[in-house]
């Protein structure tokens, strides 16, 4: 039975979670919201540890110290471009923790009710799917050779559906089994099959769709946590897990809409078909290159400039140089905006975080749907490291792996400057005909170096 002080502490934590989540819905208040939610979690942890029914403080303190040190180290040392990988890793560890807690509860306690056994089975199922799926997502984001190419078995969605039904059936048997040994055996079987299901769900998904996977796995980790909350009868864990699960599903739906994907296909691992890939040599036959000097001359007479940031900007750490260029342009009376694709980078909001780090005003950020209708009035679009999110093939080729995905339509702009190291494909692995269009010029260089050279040339010509 939960004590009254603990109930009030959990209520305070829940209010912090809700308020923090609300604050995180807008970029201006996101940092404050994250802090409020962290305070809520701190209150929940302290209240739980101080509860008289808790025993084994040595192991608890060791776990708190190790977890805090590792978490702080990761947060302080992770490169901004590796943030999606870190999010994927943390999602997976959350799922693994839920699975292990449910297993421990099954072994330590006897005589669980049917409801508790169902919660244990679901915790193992969702937690294991989250762990293995997140690890595959991590490997894809790190671009490990063995995982980058999507792989699917014949009739993969049907196989995934069948495996999922099998895990539900095993959970039913777990709830009906009286033998302690039988319960542990069934739970381990559920866990192993669910680990395989997580791999099946994520392996067929292409790199361009990985932001959706990260959002979905975040939702799964929350649902696993909520199920584990029912297992150990912890109200704070139930509330926090439910909030994460619900918000993750909503975000996943928003991402699917932004990419013209079906949530059903995401859930059953059928997002990415093979598709037809054009020959790069043919696509890039008429590509034209440029130099920082020429770009400076083009920008000298521009009245409206739009930057389109992508993952390459994160890799080059070019956001501060971009800020300097935008300030220089604005000082000359030019209107500067930033076109943000919902899935630019490797996770939702990746570009927003980068630009915020460079103290670029949120008022200058424009969502894809807002800026696309006016791109035909843009004098110069500067694409920095983005590839798939500006690829017109998504609109013109129904056989393409990214067919139907809404893009930032920079091909409408009067001049397009693309800053890339080379003509290498984006995460989707397909060539981009935008690079060969008559209004496009390629500036081959590191993103930061290229932008700084443009700034230098513009100042020299002033």
C-alpha positions as CSV (number, residue, x, y, z in Angstrom):
1,X,0.0,0.0,0.0
2,X,1.4,3.3,-1.0
3,X,1.9,5.8,1.9
4,X,0.2,9.2,1.8
5,X,3.5,11.2,1.6
6,X,4.7,9.0,-1.3
7,X,1.3,9.6,-3.0
8,X,1.7,13.3,-2.7
9,X,5.3,13.1,-4.0
10,X,4.2,11.1,-7.0
11,X,1.4,13.6,-7.6
12,X,3.9,16.5,-7.6
13,X,6.1,14.5,-10.0
14,X,3.2,13.9,-12.3
15,X,2.3,17.6,-12.4
16,X,6.0,18.4,-13.2
17,X,5.9,15.8,-16.0
18,X,2.7,17.3,-17.5
19,X,3.9,20.9,-17.2
20,X,7.3,20.0,-18.6
21,X,5.8,18.3,-21.5
22,X,3.6,21.3,-22.2
23,X,6.6,23.6,-22.1
24,X,8.6,21.3,-24.5
25,X,5.9,21.8,-27.1
26,X,7.5,25.2,-28.1
27,X,11.2,25.9,-28.8
28,X,11.2,29.0,-26.7
29,X,10.2,27.1,-23.6
30,X,11.7,23.7,-24.3
31,X,14.8,24.1,-22.1
32,X,12.6,25.2,-19.2
33,X,10.2,22.3,-19.8
34,X,13.1,19.8,-19.8
35,X,14.3,21.2,-16.5
36,X,10.8,21.0,-14.9
37,X,10.4,17.4,-16.1
38,X,13.9,16.5,-14.7
39,X,12.9,18.0,-11.3
40,X,9.8,15.9,-11.3
41,X,11.8,12.8,-12.0
42,X,14.2,13.7,-9.2
43,X,11.4,14.1,-6.8
44,X,10.0,10.7,-7.8
45,X,13.4,9.0,-7.4
46,X,14.1,10.5,-3.9
47,X,10.5,9.8,-2.7
48,X,10.8,6.2,-3.8
49,X,14.2,5.7,-2.2
50,X,13.1,7.2,1.1
51,X,9.9,5.0,1.3
52,X,10.1,2.8,4.4
53,X,9.2,-0.3,2.4
54,X,12.4,0.0,0.3
55,X,15.3,-2.2,1.2
56,X,18.8,-3.0,-0.2
57,X,20.1,0.6,-0.1
58,X,23.6,-0.5,-1.0
59,X,22.6,-1.7,-4.4
60,X,20.3,1.2,-5.0
61,X,23.0,3.8,-4.2
62,X,25.5,1.9,-6.4
63,X,23.0,1.9,-9.3
64,X,22.2,5.6,-8.8
65,X,25.9,6.6,-8.7
66,X,26.9,4.5,-11.8
67,X,23.8,5.6,-13.7
68,X,24.3,9.3,-12.9
69,X,28.0,9.3,-13.8
70,X,27.4,7.5,-17.1
71,X,24.4,9.7,-17.9
72,X,26.3,12.9,-17.1
73,X,29.3,11.8,-19.1
74,X,27.2,11.0,-22.2
75,X,25.3,14.3,-21.9
76,X,28.5,16.4,-21.6
77,X,30.6,14.6,-24.2
78,X,28.1,13.7,-26.9
79,X,28.6,15.6,-30.2
80,X,25.6,17.5,-31.3
81,X,25.6,15.5,-34.6
82,X,25.4,12.3,-32.6
83,X,22.4,13.3,-30.6
84,X,20.0,11.1,-32.6
85,X,22.2,8.1,-31.8
86,X,22.2,8.9,-28.1
87,X,18.4,9.2,-28.1
88,X,18.1,5.8,-29.8
89,X,20.6,4.3,-27.3
90,X,18.7,5.7,-24.3
91,X,15.4,4.5,-25.7
92,X,16.9,1.0,-26.0
93,X,18.3,1.1,-22.5
94,X,14.9,2.1,-21.2
95,X,13.3,-0.8,-22.8
96,X,16.0,-3.2,-21.5
97,X,15.5,-1.8,-17.9
98,X,11.7,-2.5,-18.1
99,X,12.4,-6.0,-19.3
100,X,14.8,-6.8,-16.5
101,X,12.6,-5.2,-13.8
102,X,9.7,-7.4,-14.9
103,X,11.9,-10.5,-14.9
104,X,13.2,-9.7,-11.4
105,X,9.6,-9.2,-10.1
106,X,8.6,-12.5,-11.6
107,X,11.4,-14.4,-10.0
108,X,11.4,-12.7,-6.6
109,X,7.6,-12.7,-5.9
110,X,5.2,-15.6,-6.1
111,X,1.4,-15.7,-6.3
112,X,1.0,-12.8,-8.8
113,X,-2.5,-12.1,-9.9
114,X,-3.6,-12.6,-13.5
115,X,-3.4,-8.8,-14.1
116,X,0.1,-8.7,-12.7
117,X,1.2,-11.6,-14.9
118,X,-0.2,-9.9,-18.0
119,X,1.6,-6.7,-17.1
120,X,4.8,-8.7,-16.7
121,X,4.4,-10.3,-20.1
122,X,3.6,-7.0,-21.8
123,X,6.6,-5.3,-20.1
124,X,8.9,-8.0,-21.4
125,X,7.3,-7.9,-24.9
126,X,7.4,-4.1,-25.4
127,X,10.7,-3.6,-23.6
128,X,12.5,-6.2,-25.6
129,X,11.1,-4.9,-28.9
130,X,12.3,-1.4,-27.9
131,X,15.8,-2.6,-27.0
132,X,16.5,-4.6,-30.1
133,X,14.7,-2.1,-32.4
134,X,16.6,0.8,-30.9
135,X,19.9,-1.0,-31.3
136,X,19.3,-1.6,-34.9
137,X,18.2,2.1,-35.3
138,X,21.5,3.1,-33.6
139,X,23.5,1.0,-36.0
140,X,21.7,2.5,-39.0
141,X,22.3,6.0,-37.7
142,X,26.0,5.2,-37.2
143,X,25.9,4.0,-40.8
144,X,27.4,0.7,-40.0
145,X,27.8,-1.1,-43.3
146,X,25.9,-4.2,-42.3
147,X,22.8,-2.3,-41.3
148,X,22.6,0.7,-43.7
149,X,20.9,-1.1,-46.5
150,X,17.2,-2.0,-45.7
151,X,16.6,-5.7,-45.5
152,X,13.2,-7.4,-45.5
153,X,12.0,-11.0,-45.8
154,X,9.3,-11.8,-48.3
155,X,5.9,-10.8,-46.8
156,X,7.7,-9.1,-43.9
157,X,4.6,-7.3,-42.6
158,X,2.7,-10.6,-42.4
159,X,5.6,-12.2,-40.6
160,X,5.8,-9.3,-38.1
161,X,2.1,-9.5,-37.5
162,X,2.3,-13.3,-36.9
163,X,5.3,-12.9,-34.5
164,X,3.4,-10.2,-32.6
165,X,0.3,-12.4,-32.2
166,X,2.6,-15.3,-31.0
167,X,4.0,-13.1,-28.3
168,X,0.5,-12.1,-27.2
169,X,-0.5,-15.8,-27.1
170,X,2.5,-16.6,-25.0
171,X,1.5,-13.7,-22.6
172,X,-1.9,-15.3,-22.3
173,X,-0.3,-18.6,-21.4
174,X,1.9,-16.9,-18.9
175,X,-1.1,-15.4,-17.2
176,X,-2.8,-18.8,-17.0
177,X,0.2,-20.8,-15.8
178,X,0.5,-21.5,-12.1
179,X,3.9,-23.1,-12.1
180,X,6.7,-20.6,-11.2
181,X,9.2,-22.4,-13.4
182,X,6.7,-22.4,-16.3
183,X,6.1,-18.7,-15.8
184,X,9.9,-17.9,-16.0
185,X,10.3,-20.1,-19.0
186,X,7.4,-18.5,-20.9
187,X,8.7,-15.0,-19.9
188,X,12.2,-15.8,-21.3
189,X,10.5,-17.1,-24.5
190,X,8.5,-13.9,-24.9
191,X,11.6,-11.9,-24.4
192,X,13.6,-13.8,-27.0
193,X,10.9,-13.7,-29.6
194,X,10.3,-10.0,-28.9
195,X,13.9,-9.3,-29.5
196,X,13.7,-10.9,-32.9
197,X,10.5,-8.9,-33.6
198,X,12.3,-5.6,-32.8
199,X,14.9,-6.5,-35.4
200,X,12.3,-7.5,-38.0
201,X,10.5,-4.2,-37.4
202,X,13.5,-1.9,-38.0
203,X,15.7,-3.7,-40.5
204,X,13.4,-3.1,-43.5
205,X,13.2,0.7,-42.8
206,X,15.5,2.9,-44.9
207,X,17.7,5.6,-43.5
208,X,15.5,8.5,-44.8
209,X,12.7,7.2,-42.5
210,X,14.9,6.9,-39.4
211,X,13.5,10.0,-37.6
212,X,10.1,8.3,-37.5
213,X,11.7,5.1,-36.1
214,X,13.4,7.2,-33.3
215,X,10.1,8.7,-32.4
216,X,8.3,5.4,-32.4
217,X,10.9,3.7,-30.3
218,X,10.6,6.6,-27.8
219,X,6.9,5.8,-27.6
220,X,7.6,2.1,-27.1
221,X,10.1,2.8,-24.2
222,X,7.3,4.9,-22.5
223,X,4.8,2.1,-22.9
224,X,7.3,-0.4,-21.6
225,X,7.8,1.8,-18.6
226,X,4.1,2.1,-17.9
227,X,3.6,-1.6,-18.1
228,X,6.5,-2.1,-15.6
229,X,4.8,0.5,-13.4
230,X,1.8,-1.8,-13.2
231,X,4.2,-4.7,-12.4
232,X,5.8,-3.0,-9.4
233,X,2.7,-0.9,-8.6
234,X,4.5,2.4,-8.9
235,X,2.2,5.3,-9.8
236,X,4.9,7.7,-10.9
237,X,6.3,5.1,-13.4
238,X,2.8,4.5,-14.8
239,X,2.2,8.2,-15.3
240,X,5.6,9.0,-16.7
241,X,5.5,6.0,-19.1
242,X,2.0,6.8,-20.2
243,X,2.9,10.4,-21.0
244,X,6.0,9.4,-22.9
245,X,4.1,6.7,-24.8
246,X,1.2,8.9,-25.7
247,X,3.4,11.9,-26.8
248,X,5.6,9.6,-28.8
249,X,2.7,8.1,-30.7
250,X,1.5,11.7,-31.5
251,X,4.9,12.8,-32.6
252,X,5.2,9.6,-34.7
253,X,1.9,10.4,-36.4
254,X,3.1,13.9,-37.1
255,X,6.3,12.6,-38.6
256,X,4.4,10.1,-40.7
257,X,2.2,12.9,-42.1
258,X,5.3,15.0,-42.8
259,X,6.8,12.1,-44.8
260,X,3.6,10.8,-46.4
261,X,3.9,7.5,-44.6
262,X,1.3,5.2,-43.0
263,X,1.5,4.7,-39.3
264,X,0.3,1.1,-39.9
265,X,3.3,0.5,-42.1
266,X,5.6,1.9,-39.5
267,X,4.2,-0.4,-36.8
268,X,4.6,-3.5,-39.0
269,X,8.0,-2.5,-40.4
270,X,6.9,-2.0,-44.0
271,X,7.8,1.7,-44.5
272,X,10.6,1.4,-47.0
273,X,10.2,-0.5,-50.2
274,X,13.2,-1.1,-52.4
275,X,12.2,1.4,-55.1
276,X,14.0,2.2,-58.3
277,X,17.3,4.1,-58.0
278,X,18.5,6.2,-61.0
279,X,22.0,6.0,-62.4
280,X,24.1,8.7,-60.7
281,X,26.3,9.3,-63.8
282,X,23.3,10.1,-65.9
283,X,21.6,12.3,-63.3
284,X,24.8,14.4,-62.7
285,X,25.8,14.8,-66.4
286,X,25.2,18.5,-66.4
287,X,26.2,19.5,-62.9
288,X,27.9,22.9,-62.5
289,X,30.3,23.9,-59.8
290,X,31.0,27.3,-58.3
291,X,33.4,29.1,-55.9
292,X,33.0,31.2,-52.8
293,X,33.9,34.3,-54.8
294,X,31.0,33.6,-57.3
295,X,28.6,32.9,-54.5
296,X,29.5,36.2,-52.8
297,X,28.8,38.1,-56.0
298,X,25.4,36.3,-56.3
299,X,24.5,37.1,-52.7
300,X,25.5,40.7,-53.1
301,X,22.4,41.6,-55.0
302,X,20.0,39.2,-53.3
303,X,16.9,40.5,-51.5
304,X,15.6,37.3,-50.0
305,X,17.8,34.3,-49.0
306,X,16.7,31.0,-47.5
307,X,19.0,28.6,-45.8
308,X,18.0,24.9,-45.9
309,X,20.0,23.1,-43.2
310,X,20.6,19.3,-43.2
311,X,22.6,16.7,-41.5
312,X,25.8,17.8,-43.3
313,X,25.6,21.1,-41.4
314,X,25.6,19.2,-38.2
315,X,28.6,17.1,-39.3
316,X,30.5,20.3,-40.3
317,X,29.4,22.2,-37.3
318,X,28.6,25.1,-39.6
319,X,25.7,26.6,-37.7
320,X,27.8,29.4,-36.2
321,X,29.3,30.3,-39.6
322,X,25.7,30.3,-41.1
323,X,24.7,32.8,-38.4
324,X,27.6,35.1,-39.3
325,X,26.6,35.0,-43.0
326,X,23.0,35.6,-42.2
327,X,23.9,38.7,-40.0
328,X,26.1,40.0,-42.8
329,X,23.2,39.6,-45.3
330,X,20.7,41.3,-43.0
331,X,23.1,44.2,-42.4
332,X,22.8,44.8,-46.2
333,X,19.0,44.8,-46.2
334,X,18.5,41.2,-47.2
335,X,15.7,39.1,-45.7
336,X,17.1,35.8,-44.3
337,X,15.0,32.8,-43.4
338,X,15.6,29.1,-42.6
339,X,13.4,26.4,-44.2
340,X,13.1,23.5,-41.7
341,X,11.9,20.1,-42.9
342,X,10.2,18.0,-40.1
343,X,12.7,15.2,-40.6
344,X,15.9,17.0,-41.6
345,X,18.9,15.5,-39.9
346,X,18.5,12.2,-38.0
347,X,15.7,12.9,-35.6
348,X,12.7,15.3,-35.1
349,X,13.9,18.8,-34.2
350,X,17.5,18.1,-35.0
351,X,18.0,21.3,-37.1
352,X,16.1,23.4,-34.6
353,X,18.5,22.4,-31.9
354,X,21.5,23.2,-34.0
355,X,20.3,26.6,-35.0
356,X,19.3,27.4,-31.4
357,X,22.8,26.5,-30.3
358,X,24.1,29.3,-32.7
359,X,21.6,31.8,-31.1
360,X,19.6,32.1,-34.3
361,X,16.1,33.5,-33.6
362,X,13.2,31.1,-33.8
363,X,11.2,33.8,-35.6
364,X,13.4,33.2,-38.6
365,X,12.7,29.5,-38.8
366,X,9.9,28.5,-41.3
367,X,8.2,25.2,-41.4
368,X,8.1,23.4,-44.7
369,X,4.4,23.9,-45.3
370,X,4.6,27.6,-44.6
371,X,7.6,28.5,-46.8
372,X,7.0,26.2,-49.8
373,X,4.3,28.4,-51.4
374,X,6.6,31.4,-51.4
375,X,9.9,29.8,-52.5
376,X,9.3,31.0,-56.1
377,X,10.0,34.6,-54.8
378,X,13.4,33.6,-53.2
379,X,16.5,35.0,-54.9
380,X,18.9,32.5,-53.5
381,X,18.4,29.2,-51.6
382,X,21.5,27.9,-49.8
383,X,21.3,24.2,-49.1
384,X,23.9,23.1,-46.5
385,X,24.3,19.3,-46.3
386,X,20.6,18.5,-47.0
387,X,19.9,16.0,-49.7
388,X,16.8,13.8,-49.4
389,X,14.6,16.6,-48.0
390,X,15.1,18.7,-51.2
391,X,15.1,15.9,-53.7
392,X,12.5,16.6,-56.4
393,X,12.4,12.8,-57.2
394,X,10.0,12.5,-54.3
395,X,7.4,14.4,-56.4
396,X,8.2,13.1,-59.8
397,X,9.1,9.4,-59.5
398,X,6.5,7.1,-58.0
399,X,9.1,4.3,-58.1
400,X,11.6,6.1,-55.9
401,X,12.3,5.0,-52.3
402,X,11.2,8.4,-51.1
403,X,8.2,8.7,-53.4
404,X,5.5,10.8,-52.0
405,X,7.6,12.4,-49.2
406,X,6.9,16.1,-49.0
407,X,10.1,18.1,-49.6
408,X,11.3,21.7,-49.4
409,X,10.8,22.8,-53.0
410,X,14.0,24.8,-53.5
411,X,13.8,23.9,-57.2
412,X,11.3,26.8,-57.4
413,X,14.0,29.3,-56.3
414,X,15.7,31.6,-58.8
415,X,19.2,30.4,-57.7
416,X,20.2,27.4,-55.6
417,X,23.6,27.0,-54.0
418,X,24.3,23.5,-52.7
419,X,27.2,23.2,-50.3
420,X,28.4,19.6,-50.1
421,X,31.7,17.8,-49.9
422,X,30.8,15.7,-53.0
423,X,27.9,14.3,-55.0
424,X,27.5,11.4,-52.6
425,X,23.9,10.4,-51.9
426,X,22.0,11.2,-48.8
427,X,20.8,8.7,-46.2
428,X,18.2,7.3,-48.6
429,X,21.0,6.3,-51.0
430,X,19.7,7.9,-54.2
431,X,21.0,10.7,-56.5
432,X,19.4,14.1,-56.4
433,X,18.5,15.7,-59.8
434,X,18.3,19.1,-58.1
435,X,22.1,19.2,-58.3
436,X,22.0,19.2,-62.1
437,X,19.2,21.7,-62.6
438,X,20.0,24.9,-64.6
439,X,19.5,27.2,-61.6
440,X,21.7,25.1,-59.3
441,X,25.4,25.6,-58.5
442,X,27.5,23.2,-56.4
443,X,30.0,24.4,-54.0
444,X,32.2,21.4,-53.0
445,X,33.6,22.0,-49.6
446,X,33.2,21.4,-45.9
447,X,30.1,23.3,-44.8
448,X,31.8,25.5,-42.2
449,X,34.8,26.2,-44.4
450,X,32.6,27.1,-47.4
451,X,30.3,29.5,-45.5
452,X,33.3,31.2,-43.8
453,X,35.0,31.7,-47.2
454,X,31.7,33.2,-48.5
455,X,31.7,35.7,-45.6
456,X,35.3,36.5,-46.2
457,X,34.7,37.3,-49.9
458,X,31.6,39.4,-49.2
459,X,33.5,41.5,-46.7
460,X,36.4,41.9,-49.1
461,X,34.0,43.1,-51.8
462,X,32.2,45.6,-49.5
